[in-house]
Structure formats: C-alpha cells, structure tokens
Amino acid sequence: MVLMAILVFFAASAGSWFWIVRNRGSFNLLFANLTGALASLIIGIVVLIFLAPDDTRTREPAYFLYSFMAIIGAFVGTWRFVSGRFKPEEYPVARHVIAGFSSLVAASITLVLWALIFPAK
C-alpha cells in the first residue's frame, strides 16, 4: 500500500506540474515552473492524505492544508480581482492598497467562516 501511495503521489505531482507548465500562456517559464512545483506539492500531499489508512491520524495535516489553501486562495483571488478591475494607467499604488485591504477582509471572513463551519477537533 505504501508503494502504491508513493507511485500515485509522484504521478499526480508530475502530471499537475506538466499541465501547469504546458498551459502557462504568456507567463514566464521560471514562474510557471515555480508555480507548478508548489501546486504539485500540494496536490501530492492531498493525494497522500486520501490514500492514508484509516488508523493513522491524518485529520490535522489535512485540516491545516485545506485551511491554508482556502485562506490564501481568498486573499490572492480577491487581490487579483480587485486590482484587475482598475485600468492600468490609473493610480497603481492606490489600486494595490485598495486591493490589499479588500483581500485582507476576504481572507479574514474566510478564516472566520472556515473556523465556524469546520472546527478543528
């Protein structure tokens, strides 16, 4: 079972890394590889958590990983959405200050809702 979990981990990691670098669009190759490495690590950890036997204590790493992904996703997604709504020639500092404040509010709301809906046991 351990060998199967390791093989699935590497297959999921390599597949996600390859897919991200291949579909990078106008993104720089170095940044696409860094993004692919981070995403493949997260996907591989999730796969290992799902393949772990039931007698192990996998709730704590999974809870931390899912919480971290939800909060960072809300933060980055809100920042990109709000800063993308302004025109590039408008005030860039004000655009990013507004986007940063909005993303902090969104990440805080996500943290509170996550803690209320899925409490750490």
N, C-alpha and C positions, 0 to 999 in steps of 0.2 A: 504494500500500500504506500509506503514511503517513496519507493522508486517511482511509482505511478504519479504521486503528487509532485515530485521534483520534475518529472518529464512534462507534466501539464503546466507547471509553473514556467518552465523555460519556453514551452510552445506558446503560451499566452503572452509572455513578455516579448518574445521575438516577433510574434505576429502583430501585436499592438505597436511596437516600435517601428516595424517596417511600414505599417499602414500610415502612421503619423508622418514619417519622413517622406513617404511617397506622395501624400496628399498635402504637402506643405504650401502649395500655391506660391505666392510671392515672398514667403518667409525665408529668412536667411538659413542656409544649411546647418550652420553651427547651432542656432537657436532651435531649429527643428529637431536636431539630434538630442539636445539637452531636454527639450520637451518630451521627446519620445522616450528618453531614459527615465525621466520622472514618472511619466504615465505608465510605462511598462512595469516599473517597480510597484506602483500602487495596484495595478491590475493583477500582477503576480501575487502580491500579498493577499488580495481579496480571494483569489483562486485557492491559495493555500489555506485560508480560513475556512472556505467552503468544503475543502477536501479533508479537513482535520477530523479525526474520530470524535465521537460524542463524549468520551470520558475525559478529554482534555479541556482546559479552561480557555476557550477561545473568545469568550464574550468581551473581555476587557480590551484586547487589541482591536477587535472589530468595532467596538463602540467608539474607541478613540479615533480610529481611521475614518469611520463614517462621519463622526462629528467634525473632524478636521476638514474633510472634503466638503461637507455642507457649508461650513462657515467660510472657508477660503473661496469656494465657488460663488457664494453670495457676494463676498467682498469684491472679487475680481470681475464678476459678471456685471455687477452694478456700476463699478468704476468704468468699465469699457462702454456700457450702455449710455451712461450719463455724459461721459466725455465725448462720445461719438455723436451725440445729439447737437452739439455746438458746431459751428463752422470753423474750419482750421484757422482762418485769418482772424477770428475773434480772440479775445484776451486768453492766451494759453494758461497763464498762472491762475486766473480766476476760474477757468474751466476745470482745471485739475483740483483746485481747492473745493469747488462745489462737488465734483465727482468723489473726492476723498471723503468729504463729510457724508454724502449720501451713501457711500459704500460702508462706512463705519456704522451708520444707522441700520442698514440692511443686515450687516453681519451680526450686530447686537440683537436685532429682532430674531434672526435665525438661531442664535445661541440660546435665547430665552425659550423660543418655541421648541427647539430640539430638547432642551432640558425638561420641559414640561411634558412633552409627548413621549419621549423615550428616556425615562430616568435611568441613571446608572445604578445598577443593583449591587 
